[in-house]
Amino acid sequence: MRRAIAVMLIGGSLGLAGGARAQEPAPGRYAMQKSDTGIARLDTQTGEVSLCQEKDSQLICRMAADERTAFELEIDLLTKRVEALEKAAESGGAVAKPDLPTDEEIDRTMGIMERMMRKFMDIVKDLEGSSDGTSPQKT
């Protein structure tokens, strides 16, 4: 069994080396280390660790236990969020919406913008008057 794994690793390495000229994959992306239960494979680009075992002449790799735990916790969190959203949708409850401005806030904002536009238009009129050779009028 160990001999088969070694042959597969060497064959895979040679296959990658031969194809390296065509695709130029990242050199040394995976680092492999023998363990009592199989092979530990480290992806040097992502940091993911997989545990690999030979079954039926194939190398089967699975995520390491600590990554699997974090993965399962994330799935549980997302499942709870989906359930909460589904309950809110079923009960007709509103899903959190962004706060819209009140009428008073809109009126205040429009008043400020109106004053700014009036002052801007006064400046434009003054500039047009000065380009005609007439003196600018003050209101």
FENCORHU-V89414 format. One record per helix or strand. SS is the DSSP state (H for helix, E for strand). FROM is the first residue (numbers start at 1). LEN is the number of residues. If there is no record, write none. Layout:
# FENCORHU-V89414
ss:SS from:FROM len:LEN
ss:SS from:FROM len:LEN
This chain:
# FENCORHU-V89414
ss:H from:2 len:22
ss:E from:30 len:6
ss:E from:38 len:6
ss:E from:49 len:7
ss:E from:58 len:6
ss:H from:65 len:26
ss:H from:103 len:29
